[in-house]
């Protein structure tokens, strides 16, 4: 039977094949055609070979990927998949075969290959697992434990709750589910938007996969077969949000070098061998980096630790500003690596007695050899929420909250993933590897959530996953979504995009309360204060009041960050650059500003004085434009263009439902935001809606490269088209059987 490729008016691929294997092959091939550069960037990131063509800007990531053993973990997971679930392994192989078929032609139409001189490589069966692991390794935010350790060291235990909030490196989402009792059709609706880096090309690929077994539309991760996160099969639909669970641990290791070998101190007081080898990282335009890679029984050694002869890697003096981009992508533009990086000792330099401390990362797939790929085919085959629920039992990571609904009215609200049972210290701080009581003791049962008046809302706040996490997002987005849904009894699919784009900023209250309490201001500052107190608290792109509020907020953050009480936290510790966004002081203050302004006492900081200084400073030189003049889209690119990108104006802010995250105190530009929007209608799939920030085609200049951007900016969504007669047939390839 033929593999058939169709496109809709927006260039979105709709694929039809004789069976699931041929369909996977077709998905791999069309993805290579549309996203060749993206696929190769992700493959190299998984391998830790990005610097070989991107140069020193990618070295920090490659060092982390090698030390964390990401490629080796993905290889092990695929090997285990072949043993445990040969059908899924064969399906992954079919996808990889399609990628390899499509890469030469895809690379030929993509200018980045010529710019870098990169030739497309050959994908191996483990590469999709490597892409998945690389994409999500930082989702659990294990570097936040480094921040807590620093905050406790300099400020004491009470600093932890003060700064506990959705940090700059996490990824989140909005998601809501309406039972049929709350819709105009009597059938459920699901809607939401994942908040990630806005990347060019985009992190999600709109796609349709159809064969005699199933017919699914959804948002795929380029480089990974199937549709894992957001999909509609015709009879059941599902979506996810980040559960904010804590499932990765950092262990303080005591290491000693014994000749060519390295040993780690075990909880029973004995010195046990650590696995050790060296690797060479090729760096375009620079000498190769020789890297020592160590692994203890706890996990791979990813870095030394300040005060224990640690090595600071490629951290330039602009590293704090790059925290605006968050931690899930490598910062761009560091200087060439220094000598200590090129010598690359993972455990830091040995002390005089030959011992040193280092940090080892323990993460579930390294322990279980399972990345949850056995969930992917059952999800495609799902016909009911019972099927979806059973499929997500095999989910591993990231740990997500799942919403699902089916045409019979079935509903599902649960947590899916794998979270180890271990001590409180492991969950919150660095665990001492040489002391007993810090090993993993099995896995938590995944909790289920309920519904209130036919509604479930998750926006990374505390919810059913609360027992599994430490820090969660503030409740503002979730509370606002619930309030908006409560404004009418029955919703249609067409009405839900208005919720996606709500710009009310509830987190402005503490700062505005401080402003209201001020007296004795200059006339200009008093007028600005009165103007902000009358503001509607909407962060609209065309709002001058939102711009004024943002300017005052930035000034307050800077005044607090400059206070001597926080001086010890202002200097980035000697840690790998990939981890520094979690430890940058200014973003931490920015995202915790509510707590810091409301706290009964803040280390002697005179907060009214800081707010007074900020409003008078802004009043003396107020912004002359709108919020959108400075709050602009700044998508992440592996290979930035030759000229600076002047992105379009954005509405929204970090705590709005329209979550377009600036970093007050550093930049108003937003690198993170809704990486897609969707509405899944269980009454009629063709009434479902979706949109991505840019377009379906990853090739700059192609007709469908950025054609969805104007709609995304306005909060409009495209209709999901499933009538084959309304699609354009663009390719037909006969299989080997004719």
N, C-alpha and C positions, 0 to 999 in steps of 0.2 A: 504493500500500500504506500501511497505517496505521503511525504511530509508536506503539509501546506502551511504557508506563511501569509498572513493577512496583516494589513495595517488599517487603523481607523484614521479619521481626519487629522489626528494629532500625532500620527506616526507610532502609536502604541502597538506593539506586536501582539497578534492573536495567532496562536499556533494550534494546529490540528494534526494528529498522527494516529497510527494504527494501535499503539500501545504505549504504556508508560515509559518504556526504555527509549523508543524512538522519539517520544515527546521530550524526554530529558536531553537527548542528543540535539533536537531542534532548539530547545531553550539555550543550551550552551552555544550553539552556532549563532543564533540571532543576538545573544548577548555579546559575543565576540565581535560581531559586525557593528553593533551600536556602541559598545563600551570597551573597545580593545585597549585603549590607554588605561582606563580605570582598572580593568582586569589585571593588566601587567603591573601596575603600581601596587595593587593589593597582593599579588603573588610575591612580589619582591619584598613587600613589608612583612609578609608571613615568613619569608626565608631569612630576613635580616640582611638583604642585599640591595636595599634602596640606594645607598650611597654610591654604588658602582656606576650609576648614571645620573643621580641627582646631586652628587657631591657632598660636601661637608654638612650642608643643611640637613641631610637625612641621617647623619652618623649617629646622633644621640638615640634615635629610634632603633637603628640597627643594633647598637650595643645592648639596649634593653631587650630587644627581641631575642638576641643570641643568649644573653645571660638567663632570661626567663625560660629558655628552651621551648619557645613557641612552635618552631618547625618540628622539633623532635616529638613534642606532645601531639601535634596533629598527625604525624606519621603513626605514632602508637595508637591513637584513637581510630585511624582508618584500619590499621591491622586488626584491632579488636572488633571493629564493625564487620570486617570480612568473616571473622569467626562467629560472632554472635548473630549477625543479621545479613547473610550473604545477599539477599534480595536488594536491600537498600544499598549495599556496597556496589552491586552491579549497576544499579540506577545512577549512583554517583559517577561510576566509570563512564556510563553513557553520556552524561553531561560533560565530562572532561573531554571525551572524544569529540563532541560537538564544538567545544571551545577551540580545540586544536584545529578542527576543520575550518573554523571561521576566522581565526586570528590573522592569517596572512592578508586576507582581503580587508579585514577591519583595520589592521595597522596601516595599510596602504592609503586609507582615506582619512587617517588621523594625523594632523601635523606635528603633534608632540613627539612622535617617534623620530621624525626627521630633525627636530630641534635638538634632541638629546643624542641622536645617533644610536638609539636603542633598537635592537632587532627583537621581534616577538619571540618568546621562548616556547618551550614545550611544557604544557601542564601535565602534572602527575595526579593520580587519583586522590592523594591526600591534600591537594591544594585547596579544594573547597572547604575542608575542615580547617585548614590554616587561615583562610580568609575569615571564617566565622570566629575563630578564636582571637585573631588579631583585632577584629572589629570590636570585640566585647571584653577583652582582657582588663580594661580599665573601668568597666561599667560599675563594678562593686565599690570602686573608690578606695581601694586599700591604701593609697597614699594619704588619705585623711588621717590614718593612724599616725603617720609621721607628723602631721600638723598637731594632733592632740598631744603627742609626746613633747614637741617644741613648746606648745602653749603651757602645758603643765610645768615644764622645766623652768620657764621664765615667769609665769603668772600664777601658777598654782592650779589645783584641781578645779576650782570654781570657774576657770576660764572655759572649760569644755562646754557646759550648757550655754554659756554666753555666745560662743561662736558656732554652736550647732545649728546648721542650716544647710540647704542645698548648695553645696560648694561649686566652684567654678569648673570642676572637671567632670561633673556628673551629667548624665543624660536622662531626660524624663519624658513625660508624655501627658496629654489629656486623653481621657477616654470615658465615654458614658454609654449606658445601655438603657433603653426604654422598653418596658414590657408592652405587649399589645394593648393593655388597658390605658396606656398613655400616648397612643398614636391615633392618627385619623383613619388608618386602615384596619386597625385591630391586630396587626402583626408587629413584631418587634423592630426596633431600629437600633443600630450601633453607629457611633460616630466618635471622632477624635483626631488627634494629630501627634505624631511622635516628634519630640524635640531633640534634635541632634545638631551636629555641625551641618550647616548649609554648605554642601560641597559642589564643586563643578568638575566632573559630572556628579549628579545627585546620588545620594546613598540608597535611594529606593528606585526600583524599576517597575513601572506599571506593565502588567503582562496578563495574558490569558493563556491557559494551558488546557487543551481539550483532547480527549481520547475516549474510546468506548467506556472506560472505567469512571471517568470524572470530567468535569468541565468547570474550571476554577478561574476566577479573576482575582487579582490581588497585587500586592506590592512586594516584589522579590528583592533580595539582597544580591546585587551583581557579583557573580563568582560562586553562588550557592544555588543548587537546584531546588525546584519547588517554590512554594510561597509560605514562609514560616510565620510571619508576624500578623499580617492583615489580609484577610481573604474572604471570598463569598463563593460557595460551591453551587449556589442555586437553591439549596434547601437548608443550609446552615452557614453562618458567618461568624468570624471571630476576630478579635483584636487584642492587643497587649499594651501594657504600660510597664515601666520599670518599677519593680516592687521595692527598690531601695534596700534590698536585703544585704546582709554582710556575710559573705561566704568565702572570703580569702583571708589568709593570715600572714602576718610578717613576724618572723622569728629572729630574735637576736642570737646570733651564733658566735660561739668562741672557737676560733680556728687557730691552728698552729701548723707551721710548715716543718715537715720532717724530710729534709733533702728535697727530692722532686715531688714528694707527696704532700697532701694537706689532710689534716685530721680535724674533726669537730668534736667538741665536748658533749657527751650524751647525758641524759637525765640520771643515769646510774653512776655517773662519775668517771666513766671510761672514755678514752679518746677513740673515736671510730673513724675509719677512712671516709673521706669525701671523694666523690667522683671528680676527676679533674682532667681537662684537656685544653688545648689551645686552638683557636680559630683565627683566621685572617679575614678581615673585612676590607674589601677593595673600596677605595674612595676616589671618585673621579676628580682629577686635578690635584690630588694630595697623595702622600705616601700611604701605603696600606697600614691598617691598624691591627696589631697583634693583640688578641684578647684572650685572657685566661677565663675559662668557664668552669665554675664549681657547682656541685650539687651535694647537699647534705641529705640525711634521711628525712628531713623536714621538707626540703624542696630546693629549687635553684637559688643560688646566691646572686642577688641582683645589684647589690651595692655594699659599700662600707657604711659607716655611720659617723656623724660628726664627733670629734673627740677621740676617735679610735683609728686614726690614720686613714681616714676615708679619702677617696679621690673625687674631686669635683670635675664633672665632665662637660666640656663645651658650653658652660653657662656664661653667656655674655652679660654685659651690664644692662642690656635691655630685656633680660629674661622676665622680669616682673611684668612689663607691658605685654609680653606675649602670653601671659596668663589669661588675657582676654579671650584667647582662642580656646581655653579649656584644656583638659588633659587627654582627650581621646585621640588627638592628632598631634604629630610632632610639631613643635614650634618652627617657624620658618626663619631663616637668616642668621644663625649663630656664626661667630667667627670660626676660623679654622681651628681644629682641635689642638689643645696644648700638649706638651710632652707627656704629662701624667696620663692623659687619655690614651695616647698612642701606646704607652706601656701597659695600660689597661688591667691592673690587678684587681680582680673582683672583690677581694676581701680587704682592700686597702693595703698600705705598707705595714710590714710587720713591726711590732714594737721591739724594744731592746731585748725582751725575754722571748721573742719569737712568736708571741701570741697577738692576735688582733680580733676585734669584733667585726661582724658583717651582718647583713640582713638577708634572710632566705624567704622566698615567697612560696607559700603552699596554696594551691588552687585546685578545685575539684577535678578537672579533667586530667591533671597530672597524676592524680591519685587513682582515679577510676578508669582512665583510658576511655572516656565516654563524653562526647560533646552533644549528645541528644539527637543525633541525626536519625535515629530510629523513629522519631516522632513525625518526620517530614512526609513520608508516603502515606501513613494513616491519616494525616491531616487532609491531604489532597482527596483521599477516598471518603472522608467523613460525610455523613448524611444527616446527622443529628447532633445535639449537644452532648449526648452520651458518647458518641464517637469521638468528638473533640476532646471531651474530658479524658477518655481512655488514652487518646494519642498524647495528650500533654502529661500523662503519667511518665512518659519516657523522656520528657524535656530535661535538659541539664542546666545550661546557662546561655544567656543571663537569666537570673531569676526574675520572673515577670508575674504581674497580675493579668489574668485572662478574663475577658468578657466574651460570651458566645450566646447566640440565639438561633432558633430554627423556625421553620415555617409552621410547625405544630404548636408554637408558643413556648417551647422549652427554653430555659435560661440557665446560664452558667456564670458564676463569679468565683474564681479560685486563684490561688497562687501556684505557680509551676516552676520547678527547678530543683536544685540540689544544694542544701545548706547543711554544713556539718554541725554536729553537737559538740561543743567544747566550752572552755571556761570563759568567764566574763572578761578576763584580761585579754584573751585571744581576740575577742570581738571588738574591744575598744582600744587596745594599746599594742605595744610590741611585746610578744611573749618570749620569755627567756628559755631558749632551747635546752639549756643545761639543767633546768629544774623540772621535777616531775609535775604532772597535773595539767599539761598543756597539749596533750595529744588529742586527736579527733576520736570521738566515741560514737560513731554512727551518723545517721542523717535524720533531720527533722521531718516529721510528717507535714505535708503541705496543707495549709489551712484553706478553708472556704469562706467566702463572704456572702452576705445577704443582700436583700433589696428593701428599700424604703419607699412605700407607695409606688411600686413598680419601677423604681429607678436605682441604678448603681452608678456611682461616679468614682473614678480614680484619677488622681493627678499627682501621684508620688507622695501624697500625704500619708500620715499614719492611718492604717486600715487593717485589712486581714493579715498583711505581712508584718504588722508591728512587732510580733514576738521574734521576728527573724532579722531585724535591722537595728541600727543604732541612731542614725540621723536620717531624717525625712525632709521633704519639702515643706515649706510653710503651707497652711491650709487654704490660703487665699484663692488659688485657682479652683480647687474643688468646691469651696463654699460658694464662689461666684457662679460656677456652672449649675450647682443645685438651685441657687436662687433664680437664675434665669429660666431653668426648666420648670420651676414652680410658677412662673408667670402665666402659663397656659396649661390646660388640662391635656390637650391632645396635640401632638406634634406630627408634622409631615417631614419626609426627607428633605424637601425643598426649604423648610424653615430652619434646619439645624446649622447651616453655615453662618448664620448670624451669631451663634454662640462661639464658633471658632474665632471670630474676629472681635470679640469684646475687649475693650481696652481699659476698663476700670481698674485702678491701682489701689487696692485696699492697704497695701503696705506703706502707703504715704502717711498714714495716720500719726505714727509717733513723731515724725519730723514736723508735721503741721501742728501737732499739739505743743511741741517745744516753741515753734514760731508764735503761736497764739499767746504763750505765757510771757513773751518778751515785752519789755517797755523801755522807754528812753532811747529808741532807735532814731537814726537820722531821718529826716523827712523822706528821702528816697527809699531807705530801707523799710520804713513804716508803710509806704505805699506798696512796695513789693510784697511785704508780709500780708497786707490786707487783700491784695490781688490773689495771692496763693490760697488764702483762707476761703475765698469765694470761688475758687477753681472747682470744676466738676470732677476732678481727679481722673480724667480720661487722657491716656497717653496717645493722642491722635497725632499723626504725622503733620497735620496742618495747624496744630495748636501752638500758639506762642506761650500760653500759660504752662503747658507741659514742658516746653523748652526752659522756661524760667525755673520751674520746680527742679528739673534735672540739673540745672546749673548750680542751684543751691545745694542739692543733695551731693553733687560731686565735691563742692567746696567743703561741706561738712566731713565727708569721708577723708579728704586730704588733711584737714585739720586734725582729725582723730588719729590718722595714720602717722602724722608727724609728732604726736605727743611723746614725750620721753618715756612714758609708761610702757609704750610698745616698741621702744627703740631696739631691744634685743631681738625682736621678731622681724625687724625690717631688713636685716641682712640675710640673704638666702643662704641656707645651710649648704654644706659641701655634699650635694646629692646629684644624681644624674638629672639632666635638664628635663627629661620627660616627666619627672615627678614634681618639678618645681611649681607648676601652676597651683597645686594643692597647698603650697607653703608660702605663697606670695601674700604679704600682709594686706596690701590695699584691697585686693578682691575679697579677702576674708572679712575685712571690716565692711565692705560694701554690701555683701550678701547677708551679713549678720547685723546690719544697721538697726533694724527694729529692736533686736534684743539689747544691743548696746545702748540705745537711747532710752529704753524702758527700765533697764536694770536699776535697782535701788542704789547701787554704788559701782563705780567703774574705775578702780585703781587710782582714785584721786583726780580723775579727769573732770574738768569743769565743762560739762556738756552744754549748758546754756550759753557759756562764753563761746564755745566752738560754734554753736548755731548762730549766735549774734555776729561773730566775726564773719561767718560764711554769708549771711544774708546782706550784711553791709558791703562785703567785698563784691558780691554779684550786683547789688544795687548801684554801686559805683561804675560798673562796666557791664550792664545787662546784655544778654544775648539779643541780637537784633532780628533773628529769624524764628523759624518754627522748629519743633522737635525733629521733624524729618530732615531739616537741613544738616543736622549732625548725626542723627540716628539712622544710619544707612547700612545696607546689606554688604557684608564683607565675606564672601564665600571662601572656603578653604580650597586651595589648589595645590596639587603636588608640584606643579611647575607653573609658578605665577607668570602672567603675561609680561611682555617687555615694558609696558607702561602701567602705572598704578591704576587699579580698578576703582572707578567711582560708582559705587553701587546705588541703587534706587533708594528713595526715602521709605522708611518703615514706620508704621504705627506699632503700638505695643511696648512691653517692657518685661523684665524678668518675672514679675509676679502677676502679670496680666494673664487672662486666658489666652490672649494673643501674645504668646511668650517669645518675644524677640529680645535676646539677652544682651544688653550692654553691660559694661563693667564700670560702674560709677567710680570716679577717682582716676580711672585710666583712659577710658574711651567710651564714646557714645555709640561707636560702630558695633554691629551685631554679627558675630560669626555663627551663632547658634539660634535656632528657631524651629518652626514647623517644617520638618523635612518631607512632609506629605500631609494631606488632609483627606479624609474619607468619610462617607456616610453609606452604610450598608443597609439596604431596605429588604426586609424578609417578605414583604408583600409581593414585590415585583423587582427582580434584580436589575432590570433596565432603568429603574428609578433611582438606583444607587449613583453616587457621585464620588469623584476623586480628582486630585490635582497634586502636582509636585512643583517645587520652586522654579525649576528651569524648564526642562523638557525631556522627551523620551530619548533623544539622540545625544550621545556624549561628544560628538565631533563639533568643535567650534566652527561657526559659520553655516552649519547644516540647517535646513528649514525648521527642524523640530528641536533645535538645541536649546532655545530659550523661549519658545512660543507660548508656554504656559505661565511665564513669569508675570505678564500683565494681569492675568486672572488671579494668580496667587496673591499678588499685591492687593488686589481689590477684595479678596475674600470670596471669590467665585470659584465654583468647582465644575468640572466637566461631567457630562453624563457618561455612565458606563454603557457602552454599546456591545450587545451580545448577539445581535441579528447578523449572521454571516453575510446576508444579502446586502447589508449596509457597509460592509468592509471591502477593501481593495485587495485582491489577490496579487501578491508581489513576487512569489517564488514557488517553484514546485521541484522537489528533488526526489527521484525514485530511489527506493531502498535497494539493497543488493539483491533482493529476491525478485525484483521487478514488479 
